[in-house]
Amino acid sequence: MQSASGNKIMRYSTTSDLMQETERVLTTAAKELQLQA
């Protein structure tokens, strides 16, 4: 799963795109953790 995410990150050409994707992933992970808690 981590390797797949790494491959996706390599496709981004700008830091802005990378930061937006990172923020989206972290937000999704946080929501999933809250649902599991």
GROMACS elastic network, one bead per residue, 0.5 to 0.9 nm:
[ bonds ]
;  ai    aj funct       b0    kb
    1     4     6  0.51765   500
    1     5     6  0.63808   500
    1     6     6  0.86849   500
    2     5     6  0.50862   500
    2     6     6  0.61569   500
    2     7     6  0.87078   500
    3     7     6  0.62507   500
    3     8     6  0.87213   500
    4     7     6  0.51145   500
    4     8     6  0.64165   500
    4     9     6  0.87938   500
    5     8     6  0.50591   500
    5     9     6  0.62632   500
    5    10     6  0.87939   500
    6     9     6  0.50906   500
    6    10     6  0.63983   500
    7    10     6  0.52614   500
    7    11     6  0.69185   500
    8    11     6  0.54319   500
    8    12     6  0.73948   500
    9    12     6  0.56839   500
    9    18     6  0.66421   500
    9    21     6  0.82597   500
    9    22     6  0.88493   500
   10    13     6  0.78788   500
   10    18     6  0.89691   500
   12    15     6  0.75723   500
   12    16     6  0.88312   500
   12    17     6  0.61665   500
   12    18     6  0.60778   500
   13    16     6  0.86980   500
   13    17     6  0.73231   500
   13    18     6  0.80525   500
   14    17     6  0.54678   500
   14    18     6  0.65310   500
   14    19     6  0.88177   500
   15    19     6  0.60456   500
   15    20     6  0.85571   500
   16    19     6  0.51270   500
   16    20     6  0.61586   500
   16    21     6  0.85970   500
   17    20     6  0.51759   500
   17    21     6  0.61691   500
   17    22     6  0.85328   500
   18    21     6  0.51962   500
   18    22     6  0.60574   500
   18    23     6  0.85810   500
   19    22     6  0.50177   500
   19    23     6  0.60893   500
   19    24     6  0.85630   500
   20    23     6  0.51553   500
   20    24     6  0.61961   500
   20    25     6  0.86812   500
   21    24     6  0.50575   500
   21    25     6  0.61582   500
   21    26     6  0.85878   500
   22    25     6  0.51605   500
   22    26     6  0.61345   500
   22    27     6  0.85300   500
   23    26     6  0.51663   500
   23    27     6  0.60508   500
   23    28     6  0.85590   500
   24    27     6  0.51422   500
   24    28     6  0.61480   500
   24    29     6  0.85903   500
   25    28     6  0.51242   500
   25    29     6  0.61120   500
   25    30     6  0.85741   500
   26    29     6  0.50527   500
   26    30     6  0.61012   500
   26    31     6  0.86531   500
   27    30     6  0.51048   500
   27    31     6  0.62941   500
   27    32     6  0.87141   500
   28    31     6  0.51716   500
   28    32     6  0.62609   500
   28    33     6  0.86939   500
   29    32     6  0.50772   500
   29    33     6  0.61851   500
   29    34     6  0.86583   500
   30    33     6  0.51244   500
   30    34     6  0.62588   500
   30    35     6  0.87461   500
   31    34     6  0.50966   500
   31    35     6  0.63163   500
   31    36     6  0.87650   500
   32    35     6  0.51133   500
   32    36     6  0.63101   500
   32    37     6  0.87067   500
   33    36     6  0.50979   500
   33    37     6  0.61188   500
   34    37     6  0.51524   500
